[in-house]
């Protein structure tokens, strides 16, 4: 232990052990549910049998959004338009209707899917069990909403602490062995111990990235809430005392207005006036970059539904930019299928690390590691006492 004394290493070891045990159950669940979520796009294409849009040439004009909304309102007269979304993979547009401003599940939303170029209704999304959506909710907030997100964030933070402390303990304990040693002829517990250390150090950097981005993702709801609290009062100040409009201007014109103001961006979604998530007087138009790198960078624009004025058009604050960049790193979905396969393999390796860690803890509570640490601490204490 050239740089860390025995007492320090023992402290780091105990921190590693207890932070690992605290987060293990939720982390194991997150790893198991995260594995299919890494391949979300591929599984969606396999499981989601839908009506394909007509083939269109590059640069083909877009259909009128107002006509799509009129069809959706005629189909669901008891609901109001909630949001419009553009499919990332196909020229399809989703018009989502809802009877509430804060839909909590798919049952609160009805979607009609249109061809983005012809405006033809392709299908009305049917009620069906969506396994991937259930896995995502379990992975993100264990079906508890915001409290669940914060619990998962605390779990991710505990995981990061266990990784840092584990890395600090790994060096001193492996000083007598070659890096990556696996003793095939050792006792069963020794083999599990070596496997735990080997896979743990191999996956360390990846696990730190996934753990840190998991903390950021868990804070998305409060961070966006902070941004709305900071931004919307300034936008709404000129409207104090004025009644909320009952007649909205054209959505199609508003979207074209934003597209003209932000030519380097493309439209991602539109949220209709909403007192909870945006403004009761504005269309919230989300745009994103057109390149693979900037496609994860979103810029919001608010359009007054009465006057058509562009109330805001600017980038998000730094903390939301960090959040946006952390999301693709968490699931590894920014580099195509090869990167997803790598992410999947690391995920499986981490599952083995977790299972082996639990086995090592259960198989022998007071491990040889702890006995050796205690022995080293006693020796150092006696040596220091003798020096005095």
GUMIVO-308178 format. One line per 4 residues: their letters; for each residue x, y, z of C-alpha. Coordinates in Angstrom, 2 decimals, decimal comma. Example, Ala and Ser with C-alpha at 12.3 -4.5 7.8 and 13.67 -1.06 7.14 Angstrom:
2
as = 12,30/-4,50/7,80 | 13,67/-1,06/7,14
//
This chain:
388
xxxx = 0,00/0,00/0,00 | 2,36/2,68/-1,25 | -0,16/5,52/-1,25 | -2,93/4,42/1,12
xxxx = -2,40/3,18/4,65 | -4,28/0,16/5,96 | -6,77/2,23/7,95 | -7,70/4,24/4,84
xxxx = -8,06/1,13/2,70 | -10,27/-0,48/5,36 | -12,47/2,63/5,39 | -12,79/2,58/1,59
xxxx = -13,51/-1,15/1,67 | -16,34/-0,72/4,14 | -17,75/2,14/2,10 | -17,58/-0,08/-0,99
xxxx = -19,27/-2,98/0,77 | -22,17/-1,04/2,24 | -22,85/1,25/-0,72 | -22,84/-1,83/-2,94
xxxx = -25,25/-3,70/-0,67 | -27,57/-0,68/-0,38 | -27,95/-0,28/-4,15 | -27,69/-3,93/-5,25
xxxx = -31,38/-4,89/-5,38 | -32,52/-1,81/-7,33 | -29,37/-1,82/-9,43 | -29,90/-5,45/-10,42
xxxx = -33,47/-4,61/-11,41 | -32,20/-1,62/-13,41 | -29,65/-3,79/-15,22 | -32,20/-6,48/-16,10
xxxx = -34,79/-3,96/-17,34 | -32,13/-1,84/-19,01 | -30,90/-4,66/-21,24 | -34,01/-4,77/-23,50
xxxx = -34,28/-0,97/-23,32 | -30,84/-0,69/-24,94 | -32,37/-2,40/-27,98 | -35,62/-0,44/-27,75
xxxx = -35,65/0,60/-31,43 | -34,94/-2,90/-32,73 | -37,55/-4,49/-30,46 | -40,09/-1,82/-31,39
xxxx = -39,58/-2,56/-35,07 | -40,04/-6,27/-34,36 | -43,07/-6,00/-32,07 | -44,86/-2,94/-33,42
xxxx = -46,63/-4,02/-36,58 | -48,03/-0,79/-38,04 | -49,29/0,66/-41,29 | -46,33/2,07/-43,19
xxxx = -46,53/5,54/-44,77 | -46,31/6,00/-48,51 | -42,86/6,33/-50,03 | -41,95/9,93/-50,69
xxxx = -39,04/11,66/-52,38 | -36,57/13,67/-50,32 | -37,82/17,18/-49,74 | -41,48/16,29/-50,34
xxxx = -43,82/18,90/-48,81 | -45,39/18,23/-45,43 | -49,12/17,78/-45,01 | -51,27/20,34/-43,18
xxxx = -51,25/19,75/-39,42 | -54,55/21,53/-38,83 | -56,39/19,01/-40,99 | -54,87/16,14/-39,00
xxxx = -55,96/17,78/-35,74 | -59,50/18,27/-37,10 | -59,73/14,56/-37,88 | -58,46/13,67/-34,40
xxxx = -61,00/15,96/-32,74 | -63,80/14,47/-34,81 | -62,67/10,99/-33,73 | -62,35/11,92/-30,03
xxxx = -64,78/14,82/-29,43 | -64,62/14,53/-25,63 | -60,84/15,11/-25,66 | -58,63/18,05/-26,55
xxxx = -55,35/18,09/-28,53 | -52,50/17,42/-26,13 | -49,39/17,05/-28,28 | -48,06/16,31/-31,75
xxxx = -44,97/14,15/-32,27 | -42,81/13,39/-35,30 | -41,52/9,84/-35,78 | -37,70/9,75/-35,91
xxxx = -37,56/6,78/-38,27 | -40,51/7,12/-40,63 | -42,50/10,05/-42,09 | -45,29/9,63/-39,54
xxxx = -46,96/12,18/-37,27 | -48,69/11,28/-34,01 | -51,60/13,49/-32,94 | -52,22/12,80/-29,27
xxxx = -55,58/13,62/-27,66 | -56,26/13,72/-23,93 | -59,00/14,76/-21,53 | -56,51/15,89/-18,87
xxxx = -53,54/18,28/-18,81 | -51,34/15,81/-16,96 | -51,82/12,33/-18,47 | -50,28/9,71/-16,20
xxxx = -50,53/6,65/-18,43 | -51,29/5,52/-21,96 | -54,96/5,16/-20,95 | -55,18/8,96/-20,66
xxxx = -54,02/9,48/-24,26 | -55,46/8,47/-27,62 | -53,20/8,70/-30,64 | -53,98/8,96/-34,32
xxxx = -51,10/8,35/-36,71 | -50,89/10,21/-40,02 | -48,68/10,10/-43,08 | -46,44/13,16/-42,74
xxxx = -46,48/13,92/-46,48 | -49,96/12,98/-47,65 | -51,85/13,67/-44,41 | -53,65/10,34/-44,78
xxxx = -54,77/8,68/-41,58 | -52,73/5,51/-41,25 | -54,24/4,10/-38,09 | -55,57/4,85/-34,63
xxxx = -53,26/3,45/-32,05 | -54,92/0,53/-30,32 | -54,91/-0,27/-26,65 | -52,30/-2,95/-26,15
xxxx = -49,87/-4,11/-23,53 | -46,63/-2,28/-24,21 | -43,91/-4,30/-22,50 | -41,15/-1,81/-23,27
xxxx = -43,12/1,08/-21,77 | -43,71/-0,95/-18,61 | -40,00/-1,82/-18,41 | -39,08/1,85/-18,92
xxxx = -41,36/2,95/-16,07 | -39,95/0,24/-13,82 | -36,40/1,17/-14,80 | -36,92/4,90/-14,37
xxxx = -39,26/5,32/-11,42 | -40,40/1,87/-10,14 | -44,04/2,90/-10,74 | -43,83/5,61/-8,05
xxxx = -43,61/8,75/-10,16 | -41,29/11,50/-8,94 | -40,52/9,80/-5,58 | -39,49/6,70/-7,53
xxxx = -37,22/8,76/-9,80 | -35,50/10,27/-6,76 | -35,10/6,82/-5,17 | -33,49/5,55/-8,37
xxxx = -31,26/8,64/-8,40 | -30,11/7,90/-4,85 | -29,45/4,31/-5,91 | -27,34/5,51/-8,86
xxxx = -25,37/7,84/-6,59 | -24,73/4,98/-4,16 | -23,56/2,90/-7,12 | -21,08/5,59/-8,19
xxxx = -19,68/5,73/-4,66 | -19,32/1,94/-4,62 | -17,40/2,08/-7,92 | -15,00/4,78/-6,76
xxxx = -14,35/3,05/-3,42 | -14,02/-0,33/-5,14 | -11,40/1,04/-7,53 | -9,40/2,47/-4,62
xxxx = -9,49/-0,86/-2,80 | -8,65/-2,90/-5,91 | -5,09/-1,62/-6,29 | -3,75/-2,41/-2,80
xxxx = -5,34/-5,86/-2,75 | -4,12/-6,83/-6,18 | -0,54/-5,71/-5,57 | 0,55/-9,33/-5,08
xxxx = -1,23/-10,56/-8,20 | -1,08/-9,71/-11,88 | -3,77/-7,43/-13,23 | -6,92/-9,37/-14,13
xxxx = -5,89/-12,55/-12,28 | -8,45/-15,36/-12,25 | -7,39/-18,39/-10,20 | -9,16/-21,28/-11,93
xxxx = -7,77/-23,84/-9,48 | -8,74/-21,88/-6,38 | -11,62/-22,58/-4,03 | -15,13/-21,74/-5,17
xxxx = -15,22/-18,52/-3,17 | -11,80/-17,52/-4,52 | -13,00/-17,99/-8,11 | -16,08/-15,85/-7,43
xxxx = -13,90/-13,23/-5,77 | -11,52/-13,10/-8,76 | -14,43/-12,96/-11,21 | -16,02/-10,12/-9,23
xxxx = -12,76/-8,15/-9,27 | -11,95/-8,90/-12,90 | -15,33/-7,92/-14,33 | -15,60/-5,02/-11,90
xxxx = -12,36/-3,40/-13,05 | -13,06/-4,14/-16,74 | -16,50/-2,49/-16,59 | -15,43/0,34/-14,27
xxxx = -15,34/3,20/-16,78 | -18,56/2,13/-18,48 | -20,30/1,65/-15,15 | -19,20/5,10/-13,97
xxxx = -20,66/6,64/-17,12 | -23,95/4,76/-16,77 | -24,16/5,46/-13,04 | -23,43/9,18/-13,36
xxxx = -25,88/9,61/-16,26 | -28,43/7,65/-14,24 | -28,16/10,27/-11,49 | -28,72/13,02/-14,07
xxxx = -31,70/11,27/-15,64 | -33,31/10,81/-12,23 | -33,18/14,58/-11,75 | -34,87/15,37/-15,09
xxxx = -38,30/16,15/-13,62 | -37,12/18,62/-10,94 | -34,58/20,17/-13,35 | -37,20/20,82/-16,02
xxxx = -39,51/22,09/-13,28 | -36,77/24,52/-12,22 | -36,37/25,72/-15,80 | -40,13/26,28/-16,17
xxxx = -40,22/28,15/-12,84 | -37,39/30,40/-13,98 | -38,59/30,94/-17,55 | -42,38/31,02/-17,68
xxxx = -42,99/33,88/-15,23 | -40,94/36,20/-17,46 | -42,89/35,09/-20,54 | -46,27/35,34/-18,83
xxxx = -45,65/38,75/-17,21 | -47,14/40,77/-20,13 | -50,32/38,64/-20,01 | -51,24/39,25/-16,35
xxxx = -54,94/40,05/-16,06 | -55,73/38,99/-19,61 | -58,19/36,12/-20,22 | -56,89/32,84/-21,61
xxxx = -57,66/32,64/-25,36 | -60,49/30,38/-26,41 | -59,63/30,45/-30,11 | -56,20/29,23/-31,15
xxxx = -54,35/30,21/-34,29 | -53,21/27,64/-36,82 | -50,80/25,02/-35,50 | -49,44/24,52/-39,00
xxxx = -48,57/28,21/-39,34 | -46,97/28,24/-35,89 | -44,76/25,28/-36,72 | -43,69/26,85/-40,02
xxxx = -42,91/30,07/-38,16 | -40,58/28,24/-35,76 | -38,97/26,30/-38,61 | -38,22/29,58/-40,40
xxxx = -36,79/31,14/-37,23 | -34,57/28,11/-36,53 | -33,49/26,84/-39,97 | -30,65/24,73/-38,53
xxxx = -33,14/22,74/-36,43 | -35,99/20,35/-37,21 | -39,34/20,09/-35,46 | -39,54/17,30/-32,90
xxxx = -42,87/17,85/-31,13 | -45,53/20,39/-30,23 | -47,19/20,65/-26,83 | -50,55/22,44/-26,87
xxxx = -51,32/25,17/-24,29 | -50,94/23,47/-20,93 | -50,92/25,10/-17,48 | -48,81/22,29/-16,00
xxxx = -46,03/21,59/-18,50 | -45,74/24,81/-20,46 | -47,97/27,88/-20,79 | -51,77/28,20/-21,05
xxxx = -51,28/30,73/-23,86 | -48,56/29,19/-26,02 | -47,69/26,31/-28,27 | -44,45/24,83/-26,94
xxxx = -42,54/23,72/-30,03 | -39,52/21,51/-29,40 | -36,81/21,47/-32,05 | -33,62/19,43/-32,34
xxxx = -30,44/19,45/-34,41 | -30,29/17,76/-37,78 | -26,98/15,93/-37,36 | -26,35/12,75/-35,32
xxxx = -24,46/14,80/-32,71 | -26,90/17,73/-32,43 | -30,02/15,55/-32,65 | -29,79/15,18/-28,86
xxxx = -29,65/18,95/-28,35 | -33,14/20,42/-28,04 | -34,23/24,03/-28,31 | -37,74/25,12/-27,23
xxxx = -39,80/27,86/-28,86 | -43,08/29,26/-27,54 | -45,62/30,71/-29,96 | -48,49/32,86/-28,69
xxxx = -51,71/31,09/-29,73 | -53,52/34,44/-30,10 | -51,04/36,80/-31,74 | -48,56/34,33/-33,23
xxxx = -45,61/36,15/-31,71 | -42,54/34,04/-31,02 | -42,28/34,49/-27,27 | -38,96/32,73/-26,81
xxxx = -36,44/31,01/-28,99 | -33,24/30,05/-27,29 | -31,18/27,25/-25,88 | -31,78/25,47/-22,62
xxxx = -29,66/26,28/-19,53 | -26,42/24,42/-18,93 | -27,88/21,92/-16,46 | -30,50/20,78/-18,99
xxxx = -27,85/20,59/-21,72 | -25,88/18,22/-19,50 | -29,06/16,21/-18,96 | -29,69/15,97/-22,72
xxxx = -26,15/14,77/-23,37 | -26,37/12,21/-20,55 | -29,46/10,43/-21,92 | -27,88/8,79/-25,00
xxxx = -24,81/7,85/-22,97 | -27,00/6,03/-20,47 | -28,52/3,64/-23,03 | -25,74/3,76/-25,65
xxxx = -28,22/4,54/-28,43 | -26,18/7,15/-30,29 | -23,83/4,88/-32,25 | -26,09/2,34/-33,93
xxxx = -26,40/-1,38/-33,31 | -22,66/-2,14/-32,76 | -22,51/0,25/-29,81 | -25,78/-1,13/-28,43
xxxx = -24,28/-4,63/-28,50 | -21,25/-3,37/-26,55 | -23,58/-1,71/-24,03 | -25,54/-4,94/-23,74
xxxx = -22,40/-7,00/-23,08 | -21,27/-4,57/-20,40 | -24,74/-4,74/-18,87 | -24,54/-8,54/-18,65
xxxx = -21,05/-8,29/-17,13 | -22,36/-5,88/-14,49 | -25,16/-8,31/-13,62 | -22,49/-10,96/-12,97
xxxx = -20,57/-8,47/-10,81 | -23,69/-7,81/-8,73 | -24,59/-11,48/-8,35 | -21,02/-12,39/-7,40
xxxx = -20,92/-9,55/-4,88 | -24,07/-10,80/-3,18 | -22,69/-14,35/-3,16 | -19,43/-13,21/-1,57
xxxx = -21,33/-11,34/1,13 | -23,72/-14,17/1,91 | -21,19/-16,99/1,74 | -19,01/-15,68/4,52
xxxx = -19,94/-12,51/6,34 | -16,51/-11,88/7,83 | -14,34/-12,35/4,78 | -10,58/-12,96/4,60
xxxx = -10,30/-9,45/3,15 | -11,72/-7,89/6,31 | -9,53/-10,07/8,53 | -6,45/-9,08/6,55
xxxx = -7,37/-5,41/6,76 | -7,89/-5,61/10,49 | -4,55/-7,38/10,84 | -2,77/-4,73/8,75
xxxx = -4,36/-1,92/10,76 | -3,22/-3,54/14,02 | 0,33/-3,97/12,66 | 0,50/-0,35/11,53
xxxx = -0,83/0,84/14,89 | 1,78/-1,18/16,77 | 4,54/0,06/14,45 | 3,52/3,67/14,98
xxxx = 3,26/3,11/18,73 | 6,76/1,61/18,77 | 8,12/4,54/16,79 | 6,77/6,91/19,42
//
